[in-house]
Amino acid sequence: MQQVLFILLFIPVVVSYHSTDELLDKIKEECDVVTELSCRMEGDILIIDWKKNQPKDVVWAFNEHARERITAELALEMIQSLKKVNPSMRITIIPVVNVWGRKQVDNGNRCLRKNKNGVDTNRNYPQKVRHHYAKFSEEYEGKHPFSEPETRLIRSILQGANQYINVHSGEFSLYMPWDSVDMRPPFYEKQKKKLKLLSRFCPQCTVGPAAIKSLYKAYGSSVDYATTQGIEAYTFEIYGSDTYDCKRMFNPPNRYKKRIIDQWKKIIFASLD
Ligand SMILES: [Zn+2]
C-alpha cells in the first residue's frame, strides 16, 4: 500500500487535452471570477476581452484549423495567466475559431482542417493575387471572400486593431507577411526587429516573411488581409512533428504539452512589449 501511494505521489503531472466544451467552459469560469475579463458569444464562437474599456488594440486567434487542438490549449492557459501578467492594453481573444471542426476532431475525425462548409477560412479573405483552390482541396477558399461566418467575425474584430497574431500548428515558425507574395510587408523593419527578439525563445523556429521563408504560398489569408488594413500581423506556428499522423503532426504528446505551452506563453506575452 505504501508503495502504491509513493508511486501515485511521484508520477509527474501529465495534463491531457480538453474537449472543446470543457475548454470553453473553463474559459467562461475565468470570465466569471476575473473582473477585467469579459466573455461573449457570436454564434458558437466564444470571444474574450481583456480590459474591454480600453481602445481596441491586440487581437489573438487560435484553432482556426480544426486539427490544431494544441493552439486552443495554449489560448486557455494564456487567458488563465492574464490576471498575473496584467497587460495594460486591451486584448481580444478568439480561443477556438473553428468550434464545429474542433468538436469533430474531439470525436475522432483527427485530420479535419476546414470548417463546416468545407472551406479553409484562412483562404477566405480578399486575395492579393488571384488564385483558385479546388473544392476538394484542403485550402478551398470558398464561394467568395468573407462567405464564412468565422471570417466575417474576425474582420469585424480586426477593425481598429493595431496588432494581430493568428496561431497555428504544423511547424515551428514566427512569420510576418506576406503569405501570398515574395515581398516584404509595409512594417518590415519593425516586424523584423520584433521577430528577432522573440526568436530567442524559439531556436527551432523559421523566422521571417511567410511566402519567402516557407515552401508554399497562402492566398487569401487573414494575416495578408490584416496587413492591407494597416495592422501589424503575424502567424505563429507553435508545434510540428515529422509524421503523417494528423494527431501527432499538429499536436505534441501529453508529456511535451506543458513545455510547448510554456514556451509560447512566453513568446506571445513578450510580443506585447
Ligand atoms: Zn493551421
Boltz pocket constraint, residues with backbone or C-beta under 6 A from the ligand:
constraints:
  - pocket:
      binder: B
      contacts: [[A, 64], [A, 65], [A, 68], [A, 167], [A, 168], [A, 169], [A, 170]]
      max_distance: 6.0
